Amino acid sequence: MAICYQPSPMNDTDQGCRNLRWALALLDGLVSGGLRRLVFSPGSRSTPLLLAAQRQPLIELTPIVDERSAAFFALGLARAGGRPVGVLCTSGSALAHWFPAVIEAYESEIPLILLSADRPPELRGWGANQTIDQTRLFGGFVREFHDPGPAETTSEALKTMRALGARAAAVSLGNWPGPVHLNLPFREPLVPQNDCVAAPNPLLTLSRPTPPKAAPSAAEAPTWNEEVDDWSHDLAAMMGGRGLICCGPGTCSPLSTLSTTSSFAEALWACAERLAVPVLCDPLSGLRFGPGSPHRITRYDSLLRQPATAAALKPDWILRIGRAPVSKTLLHWLADIPTILVDPGQGWSDPNKDVRVRVNADATSFCHWLATLAQDGSRTVCDPAWTAQWAAHEQQIAALTTAYLEDAPWCEAQLLTDLLAQLPAGDGLLCANSMPIRQLDTWSGSRDAALGIFGNRGASGIDGQSSTLAGLNASGIPVSGLLGDLSFFHDLSGLLLLRQLVRPCIVINNGGGRIFDYLPQHGLPEFERLWRTPIDVDLSALLRPFQIPHCIVSTGAEFHDALADCLQRQQASGVIEVRVDATVSRAVHHQFWRELQTQLFTTSARSL
């Protein structure tokens, strides 16, 4: 149900009532566009919007005191739910705390509706309390910005606000999804008089836009408009010799990962089969876990660290789908190779500057089309031995990894192996930036059971991880967290949101920013104080006031039992603090890569 506005002679002059009706009209449009959740931080100037949301039966309200935490919680909700989520705050510095989450939403194409209350124009620039210039505060990090001016209740004004809400929701979900900012000034009084009337009304009827190049079923031939001819000839010229497909973050949504079938995955595997090419699957691509294909390659990070092997496997062309990969090793290896980028939005993910053809098309349709060309002989396919070579390396590294970890000291590598083995099918895992996502990339391999991997990798920030984890869980998907100690401590306000999670938050406590142990900063003067920055805080004491269950583990057996216990409890799982000796862990990683190079060299020599 939406809300209509019944004028009453008794309240036409009541500014509080005008504010409420105006806000109700905006929410009507947002709800018609798909918004169902509104996350808010308490404040005075935002009162009309909060009163309106209370009266809108289709909106669920979530109060979160800290605006930064609220924005990341909304980010997690929108990422997992696939529909726009609103975040509301008062005027002044409050909305500035949204900025990191807004940047992540922009880069990761997540539909957030930013509703900032503001002082009216006559108070701006005159030193009025809690008044700053909120106009276009987020600059280019939003898809659209609107400031419609103070509330009015003429029929035209209410019609405009309903349309603005519908437009904001549609833009946030468009071909290039992302955040939309509505800055809403309210005059006082903010609370209406008792005779302010608002009654239910049917929802706006909005038709959902159809993508210009809709994805066909596997049995249908895709239909393209005439612009396909503009780049199909370039593709034919480029795609000669050995090629591969590289699927980066955001290739396949976590929601489709958790479903029983994925039209994109089916189209991708069929295309790879027809072209006879390997598919390198980033951990955040949505393709590494769940039903796969012999063409799926996941252990490329270790493989490509071996110079001779990396050189021998260089392709002649690359088809890239999604954003730039997590693995820096892979990204550097891809440099200077002619690249085809498939992106239906307006982004341009090309850090190596090697894109020769950019295909602005739905990836599912494109894969169907490319497979059809290969099937009818319009495109020369690769030698099947090319994919077989990659598959053989994948199997060899998997076997070598298993054998190596059986005897190696326990660290994150074995933790990840056990974690992926225990997480139930259909679960999710939020993996924090810096070391956790890189270690997942190196050690995870693949599995047939569905698992949705989430990560705030758009801007790769350290902030908001616990709040995002809570937001993901609030969508209804059971999601565990894998965080480093610094990212966990960085989002202390998120602890208020972790108390009721049914899956654990796993915190790897290895004494600070251990990503720098693998970077050139390692060994610089005062490295420990200026880069690694360990935080000496008793996590158990920190969590006790929040009533969050906590346990400490430092061995594989302890971790296995603690995780199993959390998964069985299905309530208030709490935090598993994993104490890891970072020096040992670094030695395990480097020794593995050295042994792998020796093994690959020996195998290559035997084949000559």
Steps between C-alpha positions, in 0.01 A plus 500: 500500500617852422374820652275766350459851630165637606506879533330636810415863565621446855859418409578676171721744690665237721862473382542171684210352307636631170836337582331168576285489185797598286716227658218246458482580129873439464476165680205399279725527199791322667277212611351471151858477373583207729627653825396297807767575762600831653802521732506819705710678760304710750480875456259791511499645147423158348180465709252553210655217300505269799135579580412428138689170504310396813176547308617306194411133572738359239811656652700325774695739720842424655649750748883520519655781702830539312449630146808325362384167642147566372624563147707181489209301646280636220776414253495137616120488477497640147788279384331182620141597423551644153250782558541865607548567871453844653728658758378807687675756721463850637677812376855619559801269521281189534493411130877549467534174697329321211779585259708176515187287446384731220834457323476122537142503367610711203792276411318170566175614333274458805158674511497734800249785542665774709237712677665791680285749687615861471432849627288715267675740258446808720719347775790395279811716501390709800671313782188309605567205730560156345490648151761427236498504121357155423453574130672231295704402805587162342614656174533249220446198726122492446307421184266795556451783751177690563406782737130572436477793744274533804173311536191609312161326482352615171387213281787572262758499783377166636492351151860617451615340825337168418668508160833594657481198733419266212780652293757466779416131546511434125835675456651312793403172328576603142754365253763669716369444856620710788415760765259789446503799737184695589568803720173603667466836679228531766369814667387494862277393663602145415215323684147549360199598705252234603254579219749410222328234287667229290311200361604188302499505122584237232862478395626671190497265200847492351613281213841343550744597225628219282875503437571603141673168437302248703663167578349213296468145620764248404270359230434839338718693263582842647364804320727800461442841352706637215780633718631145540656538156709790627712276720442141378758544225752631753432197719556259213834665428608491865393151600757301313741258668484413868251686716349491845207645690569689823203552732563761769298628797137566425484271199215298648291628791519308829122454479529307176790308651272374774219399264477149358568624148666805351422598143825691477712213634335258258564738210860558609588132532338424163696785340828379654429148375432620145804727493721243678639760742564499878299728731695663785252555785565768762376414851249788474383408151221276629636214288760333720254311721199298389443291186787566263675376190831337401588846367486659847848604623540626857864442601654743253651726770747230609552377145587840356758572772726253316678706230563223247148361526345846488691581182403172335131559573477852355190524280455698180176665613283537810127533544436681830169509685460685833741729680876466540604179679603475865832336411771754423704213356225432247449868420870552427509183289205626290686820408569570131260231377223625264181498703126494430297649785131410541316755715129587470544817710701816456808396695836435341699243694835508322787561746755356256373721211479196270132503401475505121126431473242592764170317459214688665275196530345255740763235574255210475383604154856562389614152609206342314585700189869414514424130550270510197778645285735225613240233434420609144867543410501880491771505766810287516524315829815435697689174500334275766848427632514861619220455752625152588836654593332744739280226647803279560678781686184562707485136608873485566498810721195374689681174576825676594310741725327218686827313550688811610241613755489159665851554635522880512449693826140603553403845372235672287545250216368205700239723666355590160498138387305397809268802482401429140446135581268575794286791376159365394384516139311822435690697765696817442844618609609863535875518449677817611767677296880489535614150601173302540378544140847437359541184706157383389608560142819296548373205702129448437486308176136421420214290630176364349275623785367853448665774705452875455820699551456866592761771530517879501751491218376797300736733686664229716461700820564366847191669645147380571566125485300396811210728403496361147500147643197585712322651200565192288352280771198729533412415139422144607818332374711336775840664449818433698775760521875460447669817624846608601560655839549854368181498291310362799627770736434766235124444520432486874153652461415194292527290817152621594374318190683169545319373808226305324685352200438131436842460340838581659731790433850350474771749595857413403710660772854506363623823654411778261518574129682191379439585135810721534709194583468410131560852366814712449436687827607189691836571664479879493598688816220498759302261282310360799376839627436677170363227272409181685339699787397215734217579743546363851137451603351202683227396261320298766477802728388717210214268403375432852290821537336427163405148623661345191620141549873469451755222484873487424659229286858449389505151341322328217312264730381787721381699200318200350311434824419867564364548147297179515350612832403841360341348190297257710375762748325710231475795738731762651806341340726783609869543425765235447836666564774310318849562634748458214878530512550738209870420464423132462217578259727710279757219495229246406389711205849567364613140547192377314571722201864386496405132512236552235758653267727198551216254439379677185855522365555127565171407333578720201847343463354149505258587222778616268 
